[in-house]
Amino acid sequence: MYGQMMQQPLLISSLIVHAERHHGDREVVSRRVEGDIHRTTYKQIAQRARQVAQALANLGVCLGDRVATLAWNGYRHMELYYGVSGSGAVLHTVNPRLHPDQIVYIADHAEDQAMFFDLTFWPLIQAVAGRTKTVKHWVAMCDRAHLPADAAKLPGLLCYEDLLAAQDGRYAWPEFEENTASSLCYTSGTTGNPKGVLYSHRSTVLHTLAAALPDCLGVGATDCVLPVVPMFHVNSWGIVYLAPMTGAKLVLPGPGLDGKSLYELFESEGVTVSAGVPTVWQGLLAYVDANGLKFSTMRRSAIGGSACPPAMIRKFLDDYGVRVIHAWGMTEMSPIGTAAAFKVQHVTQTAEQRLAVMATQGRAVYGVDMKIVGEDGKELPWDGQASGDLLVRGPWILSRYFKDEGGNPLVPDADGHGWFPTGDVAKISPEGYMIITDRSKDVIKSGGEWIGSIDLENIAMAHPAVAMAACIAAKHPKWDERPLLVVMKKPGAEVTKEDLLAFFEGKIAKWWTPDDVVFVDAIPLGATGKMQKNKLRDQFREYTLPTA
Ligand code: AMP
């Protein structure tokens, strides 16, 4: 027997339709590439997204065609989010921090039909335009007055505002099956070619509902959200969908990601919730600290993408009254999998006990299930001790990469449903809080036992002289691998190897202490700001430890 409720597909267009009807006057504020602050509303965004859809139809873009963007967080990018996906085409957000060769590779792999870009990326566009195989239309996201002076270098270059001005916005969003592809994002891919993750309307809407929950990003209509996390990296963790769904005000920082620019927007717009990777917060906190400032409206900051050092969680809370929501996920997971929100027993705990909960990667958000398995594939207990490969599943988790790259990635299960192997190594507490201890591709195994490089990095990062620290496995004749700590000092700061090693005393099991410390001028960062430990491993492949 079937239930008798309405059959209404979960489509991305429904989010902006809802915002237009129920939160039409709510503001979307953007720092533009043009240099000014731009203000619009959900009503206007909805109207212009329909104009985008009309313009795409005129350009010959059909259902399922890929339309690429190379753009910052801004209102025009948001109009494309809805205009492209809403019309049934696939929004391919390209990471502009990739090398031009990689951009050409993914544009060809995705078979992009059109590429919309912010003016910042005009030099990049010129580097790739003659090399891509399928892109027919190049669109500068500006008005005619701001087109590049040398626009003639790219014959046929289109102007975004001209395209929209030619449309009347009288367009009805098409209805189609909710499993239709909506957007495409390539993984940052530190090894080999990037792989495409193809989201659907259904997966996106379900992820958005879960992301907004109080124990996740916790956003409601009275909030003001500023995603620092870029719209070109896993759809800014869903925030550009979540804000219209909830009626929250949205503030888009454009290219201004330095501490000063972000702080000014936080204060002038009354931002209450934000989200980003730890590196960004380091810049913001350094600026706020150096200038003796406070956050007057911020109450929540979601941090993820790489492990958030506990020292940062403590600083946000103790010095600024901002609660960090430490979250974990992946491009392949839309991205949210877990968030470190309290359970009822934590409410009355001491500050130190609560900090320990906040520092975990968190517990599973409804929709995501997880388990850890040993080398034999058998599930390990949730005892806070056993560490194993972390597997996940759920309706917003990838089942195959775009065009089946790499074949079937899933680990089969007796119940017929597969599990996605995250490549992360984790333990899970009896209360269900997951703690990433390492990555399987990036793990330190000493005498057959795991050593958590992230724990070691967190401790090192809490030292006042350390700007950035990476812990990698170095070869050891007896133990196979031992930890080597690679440290970048803060400008002008001094610390010795002995000081740093002493700093670990009492904080970890003695045998976890790194065997050596090397100081470097810079730690290589990937396109999304993460430490590229594979590069460091290459650099120190032949390194001889003093203990060896
Ligand atoms: P990406 O697909 O680029 O978002 O990278 C996903 C990977 O980043 C995960 O598999 C983890 O290895 C890492 N990651 C994401 N969030 C966290 C976190 N909170 N703590 C530690 N690692 C994280």
Residues whose N, C-alpha, C, O or C-beta is under 5 A from the ligand:
A	BS01	AMP	S188 I303 G304 G305 S306 A307 C308 A327 W328 G329 M330 T331 E332 Q361 T422 D424 I436
